[in-house]
Amino acid sequence: MEASRLADFKNILLKRKAETEKLIRAFESDSKTVNLDEPIGRLTRMDAIQQQHLSKAKKHQAVQRSNRIDEALKRIDEGTYGICQGCQELIEEKRLKAMPEALHCIECHRQIV
């Protein structure tokens, strides 16, 4: 892949990394423990607990995405970005535009899933 395209993908990944880190911080504050002694109604408390669980799940997903982005940035630095980890062929640029942290080409991804 050309150096200019790699730079473009690196910028995209860095931007997504910043956005993901911002989401993680937001989900951290939303997933704080619900105080059961707080004088609120039972349904409100149940809603707060449900919201806490959703925030924890979303935070977990965001952390996983952040890790995948870190790995993609590492592959750029190593010179292996855009190479499928399954078949060792180039990943289509169209796929990388949609999912710049992709590890596999479409065919290998289908075999995994």
Secondary structure, DSSP 4 states (H G I P E B T S, - for coil): --HHHHHHHHHHHHHHHHHHHHHHHHHHHHTSPP-TTS---HHHHHHHHHHHHHHHHHHHHHHHHHHHHHHHHHHHHHT-TTB-TTT-SBPPHHHHHH-TT--S-HHHHHHH-
